[in-house]
Structures are given as structure tokens and as C-alpha cells.
């Protein structure tokens, strides 16, 4: 029986209270440590709910029963808090080898230009193996390739390029004027980036010279830049089919370059001429019901004409540069952020559509209140732009509900842009497709009402139509579109968006998409001397078109390489902004004297 207090049997001391020199006493420190660790483990399990309750579920798995037990569906993870994707050693080796393949392709294309084109010819014709003078005859392939050379560390090619840039004098080699838009994004952007990346003053000297020679383009009654300029005489000339008119992309795709040039040189005219266009656009946006801008502008009185709204051909980089001006200035030009957010709101409301069968989310345009159904390769920059905003804007700048909407749009559009490659026998996307409208009324295809209806019925699946249950590559049946322009012009926009989506979300499918696209590019466009645009993307053997655009080396190859390198080795993921030709420029902030001297609007 148990001893009682009155029993003659002495009560034993509790083991941890003994004072004897027993074996228990000698083991006491070790057992105390074990007990202490056990208590810590138990507390951790209670805190993490791993022992007493099921762990938290992903938002898309949250059922009504779970909501009753644990509360409302958790919010989707904040993309800004994502960690670096987990990449195995095996995968790192695989992607490193793929990066080397892309680098080899760049060198192959550039060496083909060096071998067959005679300076200052602009581009290589890669099937006839000759050069052509089609962009001012200033050697555009050289300038456009410089930032790619720096990225890939191709020092011999870079040294040869610098020697050629030193010879540039920007003289007219024919009677034709030089196009302002292309000259700014390719030449001026390439030179400025070359200086930022190498600190070689040859690039800055040539950039300042060129920037000055192009300034007469702003000498119109309204300050809206014209189409082309003579860099020796300072005269300007309209496009043959647009007398007295400029495109929105032409007038609003020089600000990133000219503002950075103003920052480097201290010349206020570089800033003020370019920023005056932003004054006009800000005022006109406030007067537009949809926050968008029409494609055509008059140069005499800065009026919009034609009622054609688009963010693809003739408009794309104007919308791109709204966000990028804000980011480049270290977020000091506050009005650019508002203009960007208002414009994106207009695009979501007016220009996003859902295809009737495959439920592909796509971006189109409206012409005089008429739906065109156009889905252009050039428009595939837009998902990357939205993802860039999601990555770089704070919760104060981009509220959570708006951030989620932008990320949804980016995901749905980037996937549809990839499908335009994956659907074709060649693996290459067409320049232009026309999407099928919804029966009876094309307005039924507008995406936003579908999102509102999805929310009304309880947001099934966690993602709206066009984003959840993404369409698979086409095999048979209806594609929801017809190919209108059956060429792949070596364009970069979809590769750009796959790269940015991979960088922002860490989801490996975007990386794999980009690699599949690159495999098709290498398999179907390579020639004996370079890489060519092709015709007939719906065929397994498209025809080479004898053109190797300089932007293929500046953009398409660069984005493919950035997809392949390890994310930790990406040199421009922070603190840099790409111009629309993928030339990186460093973020800066306007100093007090610059704000005053340039009259920088805040």
C-alpha cells in the first residue's frame, strides 16, 4: 500500500531534490537538458498549429467548411514578399548551359554582321550575306548590341564596338531625314546605356552630340515632336502618310532617354523639351473619359484625332514610359505614377477581352467605338509592364486590391502571348492575329464584366476567367483567332514578359516558356550567317525573310539570356530601368538644384 505520513516508512524525496551523490544526481544535467528541449519543441508545435490543428491552406483550397471553422479565406500572398525560387544544383547547371547557348547565338549573329556588313551599314541581311543601310547608316547593330555585350562579358566585341562608336559623327548619308523615334530608342538609348555600364566618356560624348542634333524635332507650334529631322541642317519632315501628325509612341517615347541625358549633362533643354509633352498628355488625360490617349496627334495644336485607342503598334512605349519615368527618377516625379495608374485602369476597362471558347485573355484596340479584335505581338510587352509595377511599387503606391488586379492581368496576358507561340507548328508567334468576337455582341467579350460576375458568384477557383484554368496549347478544334500577318519579325515582347514574370513571381513555368520559345527561334530562324525574321509561322518550315533586326540582338537575345542566368546573378533586377529597346539606365534622384533649374514637376 501507499505509505502514509504516519507510516514508519520514510517518504522518498523527489528525484530532482536529492542531495546524495547517487547516479541520478550525476545524470541530472543531461536529463534536465532533454526535458527543457522537449518543452521547447512542444511550444513550437502549439504555435505553428502543427500538432493540435491542421495548417493553413492556400487561398484556392479554402472551402466553406474551413471558412466556418477558421475564418475568412486568407489573402493571396504578397508578391513583393516572395523569396528567391529554390533551384537545385542540377537545375543551376542546366540553366547555366542554356545561358551559354544563348550567348553563343548572340556571338554568331553579331560576328555575321561584322563579317558581311561594311561599317556604317546598319543591319545584316542573313540569307544574302550582305549589309544594308536602313537606319540612318550609322551602324545601328553595333550601338544596339553594346548593352548585351556588357551583360555577356564579350570584351573583344565590346572593344571593337567602342572604336567604331568613337568614329560616329551623325551626318546625313542621304537626302532622307532620320526618324526621331527609332533614333532615340536605338541610338541615343544605346549610347547612354553604354556610358552607364562602362563609364567610357566616348559614349556620353556621342550621346550629348546626338541629343542636341535631334532637338529641332520639337520646334513645332505645339511642342509636339514631328516625325523626322535632318541632323545637319536642323530641318524636319513629316511622314508621307501623316502630314502634320505624329503618333503617341513617337511623341512620348523619348522622355526616359532625354531626362537621363539632362541629368548627366546639366542641360535643361533636354529635360524641358521632352517633359513639355508630358504636360500636354497629363492635361489631355484628365479630359478623357477613359484615361487613354488616341493614336494620332496634330503637331500644330496638340489635338488628338481619329478616336483610335491601342497600347500595341504606334502606342506601346508611350504607356511603358509613364511607369519608367517614375522609376528612373527614383520615384520623385509623382505625377508619372498617377498617369500610369489611371492609364492602366483605362486599359483594363476598355481594351481587355476574353475569347469565347478557350477563354484567352487578350489586349486589343478600339477604333471609333468599333472592336477590331486585333491581338498584336507588340502588345505582349504589357503583361511585363504590369508585373514590373507589381514588383517595384509599394503598398502605398499600389494598393493591395489594385496590385492583385494588375497581377491577374499580367498572368493571363503573358500566358495568352505564350500560347501564340505554342499554338503554331513552327513554335513562333505571328505578328498579328484577329480574335473571334462573342456571338451577337462583341461587348460580351469585355473582360472586366466577366470578373465582376465571377466575384458575384463567390470567386470560384480563386482566380477570374482568363487567369484561372489557363488554356492549353491548341491541338485541334477552334483556336478562337485567325492569323492575319503570318510572320515572326524576331520580336522580343513575349520573351520580355516571360522574363519579368519569372523574375517577379519565381514561378518556373515562365522560365520554361521562355526556353521553349528560344528553342523555336534557334531552330527555325538560324541561317548561315545569323538569324532571320520568317514568314509562315503556321508551317513547320517557315521561310526566311532576309532580315536580322538590330533589336533582335538588343532585346530578344538579351531577355532569353536573362531568363537563363541564375536570378542571383541578374545585374539589372534592382536599381536599373530598361528603355523600350532593353538598354538599362541607372535609377537616380533629381537633386534640389536640378529640380529648380529644370523646373521638374513633382
Buried (B, 14 or more C-beta within 10 A) or exposed (E): EEEEEEEEEEEEEEEEEEEEEEEEEEEBEEEEEEEEEEEEEEEEEEEEEEEEEEEEEEBEEBEEEBEEEBEEBEEBEEBBEEEEBEBEEEBEEBBEEBBBBBBEBBBBBBBBBBEBBEEBBBBBBBBEBBBBBBBBBBBBBBBBBBBBBBBBEBEEBBEBBBEBBEEBEBEBEEEEBBBBBBBBBBBBBBBBBBBBBBEBEBBBBBBBBBBBBBBBBBBBEBBBBBBBBBBEEEEBBBBEEBEBBBBBBBBBBBBBBBBBBBBBBEBBBBBBBBBBBBBBBBEBBEEBEBBBBBBBBBBEEBBBEEEBBBBBBBBBBBBBBBBBBBBBBEBBBEBBBBBBBBBBBBBBBBBBBBBBEBBBBBBBBBBEEEBBBBBBBBBBBBBBBBBBBBBBBEEEBBEEEBBBBBBBBBBBBBBBBBBBBBBBEBBBBBBBBBBBBBEEEBEBBBBBEBBEEBEEEEBEEBBBBBBBEBBEEBEEEEBBBEBBBBBBBBBBBBBBBBBBBBBBBBBEBBBBBBBBBBBBBBEBBBBEBBBBBBBBBEBEEBBBBBBBBBBBBBBBBBBBBBBBBEBEEBEBBEEBBBBBBBBBBBBBEBEEEBBEBBEBBE
